Amino acid sequence: MLELKKGTDILAEVGGIRTVSEALKLLEGRLDAAQLAKIRSIRTGEAVLRIANAVSMCEPNEVFIVTGSEADAAACRKRSLDGGEECPLAMKDHTLHFDLPEDQGRMVDQTYYIANEDEEVSTLAKKMLRAEALAYIREHMRGIMKGKTLYAGFYSRGPIGAQASIPALMISSSAYVMHSATILYRNVFERFDAEVSRSGVFFTNVHSQGTNRSEDIPRARIFMDRSWFTTFSMFCTYAGNTLMLKKGNHRFAVDLCTYYRQESELSEHMFITGMTGPGGRKTFFAGAAPSGCGKTTTAMVGSDYVGDDLAQMWIAADGTLRAVNPEIGIFGIVEDLNKEGDPFLYKCMREPGTEVIWSNVLVDEHSVPHWSGSGEPLPPRGSNFQGEWWPGKTDKNGKKVPVSNPNARITLSNLAIGNFAAKAASDPAGVPVKIITYSGRDSDTMPPVWVAKNPDHGVVIGASILSAATATEVGAKGVNRQPWANSPFIPCPLGDYMEAQFRFFNSKKFSREGRPLIAGLNYFLLDCARGGDLVKLLGEKKDVKVWLSWLERYAHGEVGAIETPIGFIPKYSDLQRLFEEIGKPYPESLYEKQFTFYVDNILSRIQIQEEAYRKEKKLPARLFEVYEEQKAGLAALKEKHGPIVKPALF
């Protein structure tokens, strides 16, 4: 059990401010009249204390309180441009930010949970004991903002008033980070006190880029203090390491749901999108996929897009599963985004009318951004995340330098996206989620879509995601286990998290119609893994709509399915009809390739997961029972039909 407010409060210890009266006295001496008037309107004493301790610890020259006003948002943008953190691009309201070459993704090897002596964390993460973290923060964050401005903003991770929304403070010396926050989150300065009262908790985030030099990168650290719901980030600028409202606070929300809101709420690394079915019916999905594995693409396929990255979910009083997006914008990967596959985002990127922050892409002599996989002609020269660029340029190791970093991003408001369901996304009641999906990067094993037999089998689909490492994580290599596509963001032991999953999806609080269907998706199956000669995908982006459409109809009982040992797969006739709806032929030979079971591959996949989970402590027995059920069914299938089983044989 995670015990809150246990051990030394590092921010208070280093800042040295213990009472609200001390905090106000310090702030009166550091803030000008305009900023002091803003902070005096905040009645949550603990929040005032957190800001005062950050000021005391970091010693900025100036403090700027970011409210929800247009003037404050414009000031953050202007200060980022004036300070050189961003530069203007040719298109109005488009700007460019470069992170250091060594700071292009989440720094997994420099990210730590701060733990008390008797506290366990996930075996897939790193931890540092509280005393050691305190010493590091005291050494490196005291005075880190000298000569800089400390910005402090008040945000909500979700619509105001939603059951699962949680308020948070974002404190940073980077105007770029705060500019990003004004796009990605709801500023609730005027409602902050009421939201803290409703939620019963708020998160605190403190960041500074320091001198922002490559030689400082070895000193970079991202700390998450689970007991005090406080993050510390230093010597980096990449938003995934610095805008801690995002994945840093997501981790805290996971802890909160696992230990204090069990069988009531979940915090997941999931998109939220709605599909329009027959008769105009709206069916909402939430889906998990590791970063760089098609999550944004899937979200954008929906007719009623809500979010592309995170979901706060709860069981409502009517027995339905409800979800809200903690964010109101996208910090999305640009590699392979193109006009054909991603028309809504492409329009924002290439047509005027949308504020966009580009990061780590190529910019040509005309101040136009370019990126890998755009489907557009590339310029002969330009500048990117490693300096001057030209076709064929190599780095010091002789490796070809890509046009843009594989983890290059765009930051923009959801309101700019053509299929954004603005009303549904802002509703504190959340959207009713009927289908949950899990997917990774799987080249040779699982079919494009399958449905779990029951909630337990659904939890195991989530627990069993494997994925090729992507550029979103600095230092990650090879094939990674990605439980629930949430593993980088699960602070607690996996056994605790898994128990919360089993309890949630089996909860009696669900109504009969409200319990969600759980499914697996796989967009990355290769031709060569299914008897073909080509190293190419057995499908394309537009197919995603068919897989979701089939799930939508299956959830409403309008199509049948074929039962297999791992779940239910579609019938060819249903898929053929759905492919016709998107104007694409779907030969039965392709269906056969995609849905043939290579039984030994699936058994091997289960064995990999089972062996890894056997090393964990206190895992629910139900996980291994489901694996045994699936192995027995697959073994019987192999004995009857051999190691390669075509769908017709089911």
N, C-alpha and C positions, 0 to 999 in steps of 0.2 A: 504494500500500500504506500503510495507516495504521500508523504506528510508535508503539507504546505507550511511556509514560513518557519522552516526548520534550519538551524545553523545560522551562521553569520550572514546578514544582509549585506552583500558586497558593495552595492551602490551606496548604501548609507554609511558603511564602514569607511570607504575611501573618501566619500564626500564629506562626512563628518557632521552632517546636519541632522538633528534628532527630533526637533519639534517644528510645528507649523509656524510658530512665531519666529523661530530662528530662520526658517526658510524665507518668510516674507521680508525679514530684515536683510538677508543676503540679496534677495531679488530687488529690493528697493535701492540697493547700492549699485546694482549691475544693469538694470533695465532703464530705458528712457521712459518718459511719461506715457507714451502711446502703448508701449508693450506692457508696462506695469498695469495699466488700466485693463488690458485684456486678461492678464493672469489673475487680477483681483476678482474677476467675475466667476472664476472657478471655485466652487465650494467644496470639492472633494479634497480634503486636506492631504490625503496620501499622495494624490497626483501632484499637488504643489510641492510636497516633499521630494518626490522623485525628480522633478525638474530642477529644484534647487540643488540637490545633491549632484546631478549631472553637471550643472554650472560650476559648482565648487570643485568637482573632480577634474573637469576638462579645461577650466580657466579660459573661456572664450573672451574675445575683445568685445563682442556684441551678442545680444540675445534677440531673436525675432520669433514672435509667437504667430504661428500660421493658423488663422481661423478659416472658416469656410467662405470668406469673401472673395470675389473675383479679383480685387486689388491685391490680396495676399498671394493668390495663386499666380497672378501676373508678375509679382515681385520675385517669387521663387524662380520663375522661368528667366526673367531678365538678369537676375543675379548669376544664374548658371551660365548664361551667355556671356555676360560681362567678365566673369571669372575664368572663362575658357574651359569650363567643364562640358559645355556644349557649343556647337557652332551652327550658324544658320545654313540651311540648304536652299536650293533654288525654289522649291515649292513653298508657298506661304504656310507658316505654322509648322513646317518640318524642320527638325534640328538633328544634329549628329553628336553622339557621345562615343569616345573611345575609352575602353578600359585598358590597363597595362597588358602587354602580351602575356604575362604570367597570371593574369586575373580575368580569365575569359569564361569561367564556369564556377560551379559550386566547389569550394576548396574542401573536399571531403577529408583530406589528411590533416587539415588545420581547423577542423570544426569539432567542438567538444561539448558534451553535457557536463555541467558542474554537478558533482555528486557528493553527498554526505558519506561518511565513513562506511555506514552499513547499508548503502543504497545501491541496487543493481540497475543497470541500464540495458538496452538492447545489445545483443552480441554483435549486431551489424553496425554498431556505432562506437565512437571513442568517448571516453570520459576522463575528466580530471578532477581530483579531489578538491574540495572547497578551499582548503588552505593554500594549495598550489595555485589555483585560479586567482584567488585573492591577491597573492603576491605578484602574479603576472599582470593583472589589471592595475594594481597600484603602481607598478613600475612603468607600464607602457601607456596608460590612459590618463595619468595625472599630467595636466598641462598640454594634452595632445591637441587642444583647440586654440592654443595661444596664437594670436594674429588672425583668428578665424571667427566666423559667426556661428553661434549655436542656434539652430532652428528647432522649434518644438511644435508639433502638430497633434491634434486630437481627432481620432478616427474611430470608425465602427467597422468591424469585420462582419458585414452583413447589413440588411435593411434595418432601419431604426425600429425597435420594438419586437423584432423576430425572436422567438424563444432561444435560438442558438447563436444569435449575434453577440459579439463580445467587443467592448470598447478597448482602445489601445492608444498609448502615447508613442509617437515616433520622434526621436531626438537625434539630430545629425548635424555635422558641420558641412555637409555636401548639399549645395543648392540643387544639384542634379538629382540626388536621392529624394529631396523634398518635392521637386518638380514632378518626379515620377509618382510620388505618393498622391499628389493632387489629382492625377489622372486615374490612378488605380483604386483609390479608396474614398469612401464617403467621409468628408470632414464633418464631425458632429460637435464642434466646439460649443455651440449654443445648447446642445442636448446632452453633453458629456456627463454631467452630474446625474441626470435622470437615468441615463443608460447604465452607469455604474451601479446605481441603486437597483435597477431591474435585474441586471446580470449577476450582481454580487461579486464581480471580479473585474479587473482590467489588467492588460499586459503593458510592459514598459520595454522600450528598445532604445539603446544608446549606441551611436556609431560615429566614428571619425575616420576619414581617409588619411589623416596625418599629413606627411609631406608628399605622399602619392608618388613614390619613386620605386623603380624596379628593385633596387637594393633593399627596400623595406619589406618586400613580399615575404621573405622568410619569417618575419616577425608578425605577419598577419595572423589573427585568430578570430574565430567566431565562437563565442561562448553562449550557452543557453542554461540559465539558472532555473531549473525546474521548480525548486521549492519556493522561489520568489517571483516566478513568472517574469523574469527580466533577461534580456539579451544584451550582449556586449560584442561589438564588431569593430575591428581596427585595421588600418593599413591596407584597405581594399576599397574598390568602388563598384564592382560588378553587382547589379541589383539583387541577384540571388544570394549574395553574401552580405548585403548591406541594408536592403529594404526589408527589415526583419518582421514587419507586419505580415509578410508573405509566409515563407516556409519556417521562419523562426517561431512565429506565433501559431502557425499551424501545428507545430510540435506540442506547444503548450495546450492547445485545444484537444489534441489527441490524448494527452495525459488527463485532462479534465474529464473527458468523456469516458475514458477507461476506468478511472478510479472514483469519480464523484457523480457521474451521470450515466452509470451503466444501465443498460436496457431502456434508456431514454433517448440518448443522443449519440451520434457518431461524427467524427471529423475525418474527412477522407480526401485523398488526392484524386479528385474526380471532376470530369466535366458535367454540366447539366444542360440538356437540350430537349426540345420537344419535337415530335414528329406528327405531321398531319396525316391521319388515316382516312379510311373510307367515310364519306359523309361529313368530312370536316372535323372529325374527332381528333382531339389533342392528347397525345400520350407522351409523358415525360420520362426521359432516361437519365441516369447518372452512371458514369463509366470511369473506371480507373485504367490508366496506362502509364508506364514510366515516361519521364520527359523524353521527347524525341521519338516517341513511338506512335504518333498519329492521334493524340488526344484532341488537339485543337482542330485537326481536320475532321474528326468525328463530330465534334461539337458543332462545327459550321455546316455540316450536312443537314442538320435539323432545320425545320421551318420556323421554330421558336427557340432560338439560341438564348441561353441564360448565362453560362459561364464555361470557361475552357480549362480550368486548372484545379479549383478547390470547391468542396461542398461541405456545408454544415447541415446535418440531417437529424431529424427527430421523428418520433411516433406521435402523431397528433391525437387529440381527444376523439376524433372520429375513426381512429384505427388505421389511418393512411400514413404512408411514409412521406414526410415533407422535407424539402431541401431549399436552401438559399446559397447563393454565391457570396462569399465574404468580400469579393472584389466587385468593382464596377468598370473594370478595364482589362486589357490583355497585355501581358509581357510575353510575347510569343516568338518562337523560333521562326526565322524567315527562310532558312534553307529549304529549297524545293517548293516554296509557295509560288504559284503561277496563276495566270488568268483563267485557265481551263479548270484546274482543280480546286481553286480557292477564290472564286469570283468576288465574294463579299470583302475579304481582306485585301485582295489585289486592288479593288477600287479605292479603298482607303489609302493604299500605298502609292498609287499612281495618278489619282485625280484630286484636284483641290477640294478643300472643305473640311479636312480632318486634321487635328493636331496630332503629330506623330513624332516620337523620339526614336530615332534609329541608333542602334549601337553595334559597333564592330563589323560594319559592312564596308564595301569599297565605295569611295566617292570620286567621281571623275572631275575633270577640269572645269566642268560647268556646274559643279555642286549638285550633281544628280547621283543618288545612291544606286548601287548594283549589288546583287547577291547571287550565290551559287544556286542553280536550279530555277532561275527566274523564267527561263524560256525566252529570254531576250538576248540580243547581241551584246557582247561585252565590249567595253571601251579598250583602246590600245594601252592606256596607262591610267593610273589613278593612285590614290592613297588608301590604305586599309589599316587594320589593327596591328600590322607589323611595319608600317611606314610606306615608302614608295612601292608601287606594285606594277608589274607588267606580265603578260602571259609567259609562262615558263620560269618565272622567278623561283629560286630555291632558298631555303634557309641555311644556316651554318652547318647543318647535318646533311645537306643535299636533298632534303625533302621538299617537294613542290609546295609553294605557298598558295593556298586557295584564294579565290576572289574575296570571299568573306569568311569569317570564322564560322565553323559548323554550328556554333551556338549563338551566332549573331541574332539580334532581337529587334522587335518593334514594340513600342509602348503606345497604346492608344485607348480611347474611351470606348466602351461597348456601345454607347449611344450612336457612334458613327457607323456601326455595322448594320447592313441592310436587313438581316434576319433576326436582329436582337429583339427579344420580347420584353420591352421596357417595363410595361405594366406588371407583368408576372414577376419579373426580376426584382422589382421594388416592393412587392407585396410582403408584409411581415408574416403572413400565413404560409409563405413558401409555395413551391409548386408540388403537386402530388406525383411522386416518382413511382412508376409502375414496373420499371425494368432496370436492373443493375448489370453492368457489363465489366469484364476484366480482360485485359489484353497486354501482350508484350511484343518482343521481336523474336518470332519463332519461325525459323526457316524450313524445318523438316518434320514437325511432329503433329501439331493439332490442326483440325479443320478450320475453315474460316469462321464458322459459328456453331455453337452447341449450347444446349440449355440444361442446367442442373436438374436432377431428379427431385430434389427437395432442398430446404434451406441449408442443411448440413453439407450437402454436396456443393452448394453454391459457395459457402464459406471456404471450402477446400479448393475450388477453382481460384478464388482470390489468393489463397495461401500459396498456390503452386505456380505463380507467374515466374517465368524465366525470361531474361532479355539480354540481347547483346549490349555491351557498354556503349554509351553515347557521349557526345561532346559536352553534355550538360554538367558532367562531373570531371573536374581536373584530377588526374591521377587514376581514374577508373579504367580497367582493362578487361578484355575477354567477355565471357558470358557471366552475368550476375543473376543470383536469385533476387527476385523483386516481390516479396510477399505483399499482396494487395496493391502493388505499385506504390506503396506508401512506406516501404522499408527504410529509405533514407530519413524519414520523418517520424519514425516510431521511437520515442524516447525510452519507453519502458521495456522490460523483458517481453519477448514475443508470446510467451505463454499467457501473460496477463492480457495482452491485446487480443489474442485469439479467443480467449474465454469471453471477452466482451463482445466479440463478433458473433460467436455461437449464441450467446444469450440474447443479443439484440435481434438477430434474424429469426430466432425461434420464439420471440416474445409473444405472450398471449394478449398483449395490448393491440396487436394487429387485428383488424377485422378480416373476414374471409377474403374479401376483394382487395383489401389494402395491403396484404403481404406481397412484397415485390417478387417478381420472377428474376432469377439470377442466371447469367449466361457468360460464356467465354467468346472472345473474338480473336481472330488472328489474320492480319492483313499481309503478313510477310512470308507466307509459304512460297517456296521456290519450285520452279519447273523441274530442275535437276534432282530435287528430292522426291519427285513423284514419277520417276521413270523417264523424264525428259532429258534433253541434251543441253538446255540453256540455263545459264545462271541469271534468271529473270523471274520477276514476281508472277505468280499465277493469278493475275488480276490487276486492277488499277484503282485509282482513287475513287472514281465514280461508283465502283462496286459497293462502297461503304453504305450508300443509301439503300441498296438491296438488302444487305444483312440486317440493317436496322428496321427496314420495312417488314421483313419476315418476322423479326422478333415482335414488332408492334402487333401484327396480325395474330401471331401465336398467343400473345398475352391476352388477346380478346377472344380466343377460341375459334378463330376464323380459318386457320390452316392446321393441318395435322403435322405429325413428325414421326421419325423412325427412332425407336429406342435402341440404344447401344449401352455397353458397360459404363461409359463415362457420361452419358446423358442423352439428350434427344437432338437429332440432326434433321435438317429440312428434307422434304421430298423434292425431287427434281422438278416435277410439274409446277409446284408453287414458285420455285425460284425462277423457272423459265418465264412465267407470267410476269413476275416482278421485274426481271431484266427487260422484258418487252416495254414495260412502263417507262424505263429510262432510255429507250431506243437503242438497246444493245442486244445482239444475238448471244445466246448462252447455250452452246452445244452440250449435249449430254456427255461427250468425252471430257470436257472441262470439268463438269460436275463430278464425274467419276474420279478425275485426278485430285480434285480438291477435297473430296469426302471419303476417299479410300483410307482405311486404317492400316498404317504400318505398325502392327501390334508391338513389335519389339521396341520401336522408338518410344511408344507411349509407356510401356513397362519401364524402360530405362529412365524416362522422365520422372516417373513416380519414385523409382529407386533413389534418384539424385535428391529429390525432396525429402523422402523418408529418412535417408541417412543423415541429411543435414539437420532435420528436426529432432532426430534421436539424440543429438548433442545438446539440445536445449533443455532447460529445467522446467518442470511443472507444466508441460503442454497438455491440453485437454485430450483425453483418451479418444474422443470422438474423431479426431483427425486421423489417427492410425486405423481406426475401424473403417472409415470411408476408404482409405487407401487399400485396405485388405479386401473390401467389397469389390473395388474396381479391378484389382489384380486378379482376383478369382474369376471375375467375369471375362476379363481379357484372356486369361489362360484357357478358359473353356472355349472362347471364340477361336483362339489359335489352334487348339486341338481339333476343332471341327472343320475349320476352313483354311488353316495354314497361317503364315505370318503376315500375309497381305490380304486384306478383306475389303472387297469392293462393296459399295453401299447396297447394291442389289441383293447381296447375300444376307443382309440383315432382315 
